[in-house]
Amino acid sequence: MTFDPMLLSLVVLLALAVVLSSVFRRMTLPLIPAYMLAGTILGPHGLAWLADSADVQTLSKWGIILLLFTLGLDFSPSRFHETRRQNLALALAIIVVEAGFGCWGVLAVGWPWPLAVFLGFVLAMSSTALVARQLSDQHELNQPHGRLTMTLAIFQDLLALPLFILAPTWLSHHGVGSSWEAFGATLARGILVTGLLLIGGRVLVERLFREVTKRKVSELFTLSVLLVALASAMITKSIGLSAVPGAFLAGMVLGETEFRHQVEADIRPFRDVLLGLFFVSVGMLFNPQILINYGLWVLLGIALILLLKFGVTAGLCRLFGRDRETALRTGFVLSPIGEFGLALIAFVPPGDWPHPADGQIVLGMIIIGFLLGSLMIRFNRQVVRRAADPGLLPATLPSTAESGAAVRTEFRDHVILCGYGRVGQNLARFLEQNGISFVALDLDLGRVRAARIAGDPVYYGDATDLALLRSVGLASARALVVAYQDLEISLKILTRVRPLRPELPILIRTRDDAHLAELQQMGATEVIPETLEASLMLSANLLHLLGVPASRILHQIQRVRSARYALLRSVFRSGEAPLRSPAHAFREELRNLVLTAEAPAVGQTVEAMALTELRVVVTALRRDGIVGKQPTPGTELREGDLLVLYGTPEDLDRAANRLLEGLGLPPPPPGAAPPLPGLPTDDRLRDETVSERGGSDQAGSFRH
């Protein structure tokens, strides 16, 4: 029996990776060092069982590209603007000081200054992949040091982008003499391609994904994500730059769209597999013989690096106002050099090292630093609290300076709504009225766009995808609501979420009570059959679980009933949904109407137009950019006024004809006809809504 050498190598590699990963996981350590150890054991400097390391290294480069792509998703311009005030200055200070010390240290051993500058900046980077996974496993991401650590790590990772662009030119020519011209040309190309991809890419990407989502095929969406990431990488590679910046910029473009979380969920499996191969390839490059010949220098270098980064990070965090425990734990966690440092070392030409073994010594420092770093992250709490005076350390007191600053912790203590149709939007209204934050997922792109324009935190994505739910804060959510009618979807979400969050309240909407027992058996906290009353009961149960007083819930439910469920009927209609038939019980919608100069309504009052006769209510009036909610009957209408009307499509058409054409106007005196029974008048809406919300919110789900 003969085996193909390449397949045999991969089988042996995967088998060893599985064994080592199981051992590391059992010790609650991250898997990244396990991958590197597997590569070292099986690589050309170990047992030499891998048939062709070049194949593995080629695949591993795509792991870095996809890692930068997902980093771009997390670091879109709007989220950068939100966090930069609190943490940008601190991150820049840490980078500059650490790079300065690193450069000085390399120069002190007699290495050339271009290499010293490059290695100084490599030293300043920390490992986002190592930190994020380990802190997440230890449930520390939402603690003060976890939020600050992730924010600083991502800021530091941004340093990798210009380094990937400029490193080949800088190191090839040493940044002296005629090379400055080539260096400037590379920098100019990088700036130009960045601008083109950010400006032109947004339009192309949105059009592409708009068409893809209409097909409603998950495989097509995943292929489109890979297409965008690899095409951007190909563009930057084709103009003489690294492929990495293109992937990062593509991620930034998609990070500003409603597809962000679904994209991240789809790309993660490819990224994790290829990134694992990257760490395997790094392990294959390392020669363990270096530890025998230069072990003392390697250990000394590791100690100096860890002490330097710990001291600088912790000291500057204290200087910038963080509390003592947060500063110490952040410094402890960010001490190891990051995975981008490993990738960037490959850019150093062999001839640039003063001695052939120097490259292996530096690589050994980073790899072993990774191994020690995983232990430091694992035991950061115990070490810091044992070394410090317990009387000076707050147990769980968060630092106000960095609260809410982390990029990946934008969703905390919130409700996840799976589905943003009628029921999902009804729940959102109640949550808003009670000051409870939420995030919603929906697969109807037209509805998602309308809601996002209105300011609702709604994202395109499949709620059955556990990775997607994690990305919108499943670990820190207060409750989860499945607002779909599909039983299969509800069961999928239940079976995937319940093992992770046994205590999480999960509320399920169903068409009827036929599967009530099954859903309860699967772990549903509440199961509510579909009707408008079911919407009210679902809202009441959710608010009760979230601690809202029962009297307040009852008052809100009564208000909605007394207004004939007007609040529940004014929702965003799907962009692809046809108009409801006249037999449909709930066809009311919101419509905008602008009064022209020739409109008969100009100069008349709202009451004089007698719109309540037509079963139409004016819910808002926009004039000169100022919005007034539920205008009084005596409000005089003027040219250019934008009226927000509420009613059925037929009634809204008649109201438009009356306001713009004067058709069907009532006789002038003695006044407007009384409203139909049960229909809320403008005054009633004003009394019931403005008095409760202080005029700060608007009726229904229309926003301005």
TATAKA-V878675 format. One record per pair of residues at least 4 apart in sequence whose ideal C-beta (glycine too) atoms are under 7 Angstrom apart, sorted by the first residue. I is the first residue (numbers start at 1). J is the second residue. Records with the same first field share a line. If there is no record, write none. Layout:
I->J + J
This chain:
3->7 + 8
4->8
5->9 + 51
6->10 + 51 + 52
7->11
8->12
9->13 + 49 + 50 + 51
10->14
11->15
12->16 + 42 + 49
13->17 + 38 + 42 + 50 + 280
14->18
15->19
16->20 + 38 + 41 + 42
17->21 + 34 + 35 + 38
18->22
19->23
20->24 + 34 + 37 + 38
21->25 + 31 + 34
22->26
23->27
24->29 + 31 + 33 + 34
25->31
28->137 + 378
29->33 + 374 + 378
30->130 + 133 + 134 + 374
31->35
32->36 + 129 + 130 + 279 + 370
33->37 + 370 + 371 + 374
34->38
35->39 + 276 + 279 + 280 + 283
36->40 + 279 + 282 + 283 + 367 + 370
37->41 + 283
38->42 + 280 + 283
39->43 + 279 + 280 + 281 + 282 + 283 + 284
40->46 + 283 + 286 + 288
41->46 + 47
42->46 + 47 + 49 + 50
43->50 + 53 + 283 + 284
44->48 + 53 + 284
45->286 + 287 + 288 + 289
46->288
50->56 + 284
53->57 + 281 + 284
54->58
55->59
56->60 + 277 + 280 + 281 + 284
57->61 + 281
59->274 + 277
60->274 + 277 + 278 + 280 + 281
61->65
62->66 + 274
63->67 + 271 + 274 + 275 + 277 + 278
64->68 + 244 + 278 + 343
65->69 + 233 + 243 + 244 + 247
66->70 + 229 + 247 + 267 + 270 + 271 + 274
67->71 + 129 + 271 + 275
68->72 + 244 + 247 + 248 + 251
69->73 + 229 + 247 + 248 + 250 + 251 + 267
70->74 + 251 + 264 + 267 + 271
71->75 + 154 + 157 + 248 + 251
72->248 + 249 + 250 + 251 + 252 + 255
73->251 + 254 + 255 + 260 + 263 + 264
74->154 + 255 + 407 + 408
75->79 + 80 + 154 + 158 + 252 + 255 + 407
76->80 + 252 + 255 + 256
77->81 + 256
78->82 + 256
79->83 + 407
80->84
83->87 + 151 + 405 + 407
84->88
86->401 + 402 + 405
87->91 + 151 + 152 + 155 + 402 + 405
88->92 + 155
89->93
90->94 + 152 + 316 + 317 + 320
91->95 + 152 + 155 + 156
92->96
93->97 + 316
94->98 + 152 + 312 + 313 + 316
95->99 + 124 + 156 + 159
96->100
97->101 + 312 + 316
98->102 + 123 + 124 + 308 + 309 + 312
99->103 + 120 + 121 + 123 + 124
100->104 + 120
101->105 + 308
102->106 + 119 + 120 + 123 + 124
103->107 + 116 + 117 + 120
104->108
106->111 + 115 + 116 + 119 + 120
107->111 + 113 + 116
111->115 + 116 + 354
112->116 + 174
113->117
114->118 + 170 + 171 + 174 + 175
115->119 + 352
116->120
117->121
118->122 + 167 + 170 + 171
119->123
120->124
121->159 + 163
122->337 + 341 + 344
123->305 + 337
124->156 + 159
125->156 + 157 + 159 + 160 + 337 + 338 + 340 + 341
126->131 + 153 + 156 + 334 + 336 + 338
127->131 + 336 + 338 + 339 + 373
128->132 + 153 + 154 + 157 + 338
129->133 + 275 + 339
130->134 + 336 + 370 + 373 + 374 + 377
131->135 + 149 + 150 + 153 + 333 + 377
132->136 + 150
133->137
134->138 + 374 + 377 + 378
135->140 + 141 + 146 + 149 + 377
136->141
140->146
141->146 + 150 + 409
142->146 + 147 + 409 + 412 + 476
144->148 + 326 + 398 + 399 + 402
145->149 + 326 + 329 + 330 + 333
146->150
147->151 + 402 + 405 + 406 + 409
148->152 + 322 + 326 + 330 + 402
149->153 + 330 + 333 + 334
150->154 + 406 + 407 + 408
151->155 + 402 + 405 + 406 + 407
152->156 + 330 + 334
153->157 + 334
154->407
157->338 + 340
159->163
160->164 + 340
161->165 + 245 + 248
162->166
163->167 + 344
164->242 + 244 + 245
165->186 + 190 + 241 + 242 + 245
166->170 + 183 + 186 + 187
167->171 + 344 + 347
168->172 + 347
169->173 + 182 + 183 + 186
170->175 + 183
171->347 + 348 + 349 + 352
172->349
173->179 + 182
174->179
175->179 + 180 + 183
179->183
180->184
181->185
182->186
183->187
184->188
185->189
186->190
187->191
188->192
189->193 + 239 + 240 + 241
190->194 + 241 + 245
191->195
192->196
193->197 + 235 + 236 + 239 + 241
194->198 + 249
195->199
196->200
197->201 + 232 + 246 + 249 + 253
198->202 + 249 + 252 + 253
200->204
201->205 + 250 + 253
202->206 + 253
203->207
204->208
205->209 + 228 + 253 + 254
206->210 + 257
207->211
208->212 + 224
209->213 + 224 + 259
210->445
212->220 + 221 + 224
213->445 + 460
215->220
217->221
218->222 + 462
219->223
220->224
221->225 + 266
222->226 + 266
223->227
224->228
225->229 + 263 + 266 + 267
226->230
227->231
228->232 + 250 + 254
229->233 + 247 + 250
230->234
231->235
232->236 + 246 + 247 + 249 + 250
233->237 + 243 + 246 + 247
234->238
235->246
236->241 + 242 + 243 + 245 + 246
237->241 + 242 + 243 + 246
241->245
243->247
244->248
245->249
246->250
247->251
248->252
249->253
250->254
251->255
254->259 + 260 + 263
255->260
258->448 + 449 + 452 + 458 + 459 + 460
259->263 + 460
260->264 + 459
261->265 + 459 + 461 + 468 + 471 + 472
262->266 + 460 + 461 + 462 + 468
263->267
264->268 + 471
265->461 + 465 + 467 + 468 + 471
267->271
268->272 + 467
269->273
270->274
271->275
272->276
273->277
274->278
275->279
276->280
277->281
278->282
279->283
280->284
281->285
282->342 + 367
285->363
286->360 + 363 + 364 + 367
287->360
289->293
290->294 + 298 + 357 + 360 + 361 + 364
291->295 + 298 + 364
294->298 + 357 + 361
295->299
296->300
297->301 + 361
298->302 + 361 + 364 + 365 + 368
299->303
300->304
301->305 + 365
302->306 + 365 + 368 + 369 + 372
303->307
304->308
305->309 + 337 + 365 + 369
306->310 + 335 + 369 + 372
307->311
308->312
309->313 + 334 + 335
310->314 + 331 + 332 + 335
311->315
312->316
313->317 + 330 + 331 + 334
314->318 + 327 + 328 + 330 + 331
315->319
316->320
317->322 + 326 + 327 + 330 + 331
318->322 + 324 + 327
321->401
322->326 + 327 + 399 + 401 + 402
323->327 + 394 + 397 + 399
324->328 + 388 + 392 + 393
325->329 + 384 + 393 + 394
326->330 + 399
327->331
328->332 + 384 + 388
329->333 + 380 + 381 + 384
330->334
331->335
332->376 + 380 + 383 + 384
333->377 + 380
335->373 + 376
336->369 + 370 + 373
337->341 + 366 + 369
339->343
340->344
341->345 + 366
342->366
345->362 + 363
348->352 + 353 + 359
350->359
353->358 + 359
354->358
357->361
358->362
359->363
360->364
361->365
362->366
363->367
364->368
365->369
366->370
368->372
369->373
370->374
372->376
373->377
374->378
375->379
376->380
379->383
380->384
381->385
382->386
383->387
384->388
385->390 + 393
388->392 + 393
398->403
399->403
411->439 + 472 + 473 + 476
412->473 + 476
413->476 + 478
414->437 + 438 + 439 + 473 + 477 + 478
415->431 + 436 + 438 + 477 + 478 + 479 + 481
416->439 + 469 + 472 + 474 + 477 + 480
417->424 + 427 + 428 + 438 + 440 + 481 + 483
418->441 + 463 + 480 + 481 + 482 + 483 + 484 + 493
419->424 + 442 + 463 + 482 + 483 + 484
420->424 + 425 + 440 + 442 + 447 + 451 + 458
421->425 + 483
422->426 + 571
423->427 + 483 + 509 + 535 + 538
424->428 + 440 + 483
425->429 + 571 + 572 + 701
426->535 + 539 + 568
427->431 + 481 + 483 + 538 + 539 + 542
428->432 + 438 + 440 + 456
429->433 + 567 + 701
430->434 + 539 + 543 + 556
431->436 + 438
432->697
433->556 + 693 + 697
434->543 + 548
436->546
438->457
439->457 + 472 + 473
440->456 + 457 + 458
441->459 + 461 + 463 + 468 + 472
442->447 + 448 + 458 + 460
443->460 + 462
444->448 + 574
445->449 + 460
446->450 + 574 + 575 + 576
447->451 + 572 + 574 + 575
448->452 + 458 + 459 + 460
449->453
450->454 + 572
451->456 + 458 + 572
452->456 + 458
454->703
455->703
459->472
461->465 + 468
462->468
463->469 + 493
464->489 + 492 + 493
465->469
466->470 + 496
467->471
468->472
469->474 + 497
470->474 + 475
473->477
474->497 + 500 + 501
477->504
478->546
479->504 + 505 + 507 + 542 + 545 + 546
480->497 + 504 + 506
481->507 + 542
482->490 + 493 + 508 + 509
483->509
484->489 + 490 + 509
485->509 + 510 + 511 + 530
486->490
487->491 + 510 + 515
488->492
489->493
490->494 + 508 + 519
491->495 + 522
492->496
493->497
494->498 + 506 + 519 + 522 + 523 + 524
495->522
497->501 + 504 + 506
498->502 + 523
505->525 + 545
506->523 + 524 + 525
507->525 + 526 + 528 + 538 + 541 + 542
508->519 + 524 + 527
509->528 + 530 + 534 + 538
510->515 + 527 + 529 + 530
511->530
512->529
513->529
515->519
516->520 + 527
517->521
518->522
519->524 + 527
520->524 + 527
526->541
528->534 + 537 + 538
529->534
530->534
532->536 + 565 + 568
533->537
534->538
535->539 + 568
536->540 + 557 + 560
537->541
538->542
539->543
540->544 + 553 + 557
541->545
542->546
543->548 + 553
544->548 + 550 + 553
548->552 + 553
550->554
551->555
552->556
553->557
554->558
555->559
556->560
557->561
558->562
559->563 + 688
560->565 + 567 + 568
563->567 + 680 + 688
564->678
565->569
566->570 + 680
567->699 + 700
569->586 + 588
570->588 + 589 + 590 + 646 + 699 + 700 + 701 + 702
571->701
572->701
573->577 + 589
579->649
580->584 + 587
587->648 + 649
588->646 + 647 + 648
589->649
590->644 + 646 + 700 + 702
591->645 + 652
592->642 + 644
593->643 + 645 + 656 + 659
594->640 + 642
595->599 + 601 + 602 + 637 + 639 + 640 + 641 + 659
596->639 + 660
597->602 + 639
599->659 + 660
600->662 + 665
601->609 + 637 + 659
602->637 + 638 + 639
603->636
604->608 + 609 + 637
605->633 + 634 + 635 + 636
606->618 + 631 + 633 + 635 + 637 + 682
607->633 + 634 + 672
608->672
609->658 + 659
610->666 + 672 + 673
611->616 + 618 + 655
612->672 + 675 + 679 + 681
613->666 + 673
614->651 + 654 + 655
615->647 + 651 + 676 + 679
616->645 + 646 + 647 + 651 + 652 + 655
617->646 + 647 + 680 + 682 + 685
618->631 + 643 + 644 + 645 + 682
619->630 + 644 + 646 + 685 + 699 + 700
620->627 + 628 + 629 + 630 + 644 + 698 + 704
621->628 + 631 + 635 + 641 + 643
622->627 + 642 + 704
623->638 + 641
627->704
629->690 + 695 + 698
630->682 + 685 + 686 + 689 + 690 + 699
631->635 + 682
632->682 + 683 + 686
633->682 + 683
637->641
644->702
645->652 + 655
646->700
647->651 + 652 + 655
648->652
649->653
650->654
651->655
652->656
653->657
654->658 + 664
655->659
656->660
657->661 + 663 + 664
658->662 + 663 + 664 + 665
666->672 + 673
675->679 + 681
680->684 + 685
681->685
682->686
683->687
684->688
685->689 + 699
686->690
687->691
688->692
689->693 + 699
690->695
693->697
698->702 + 703
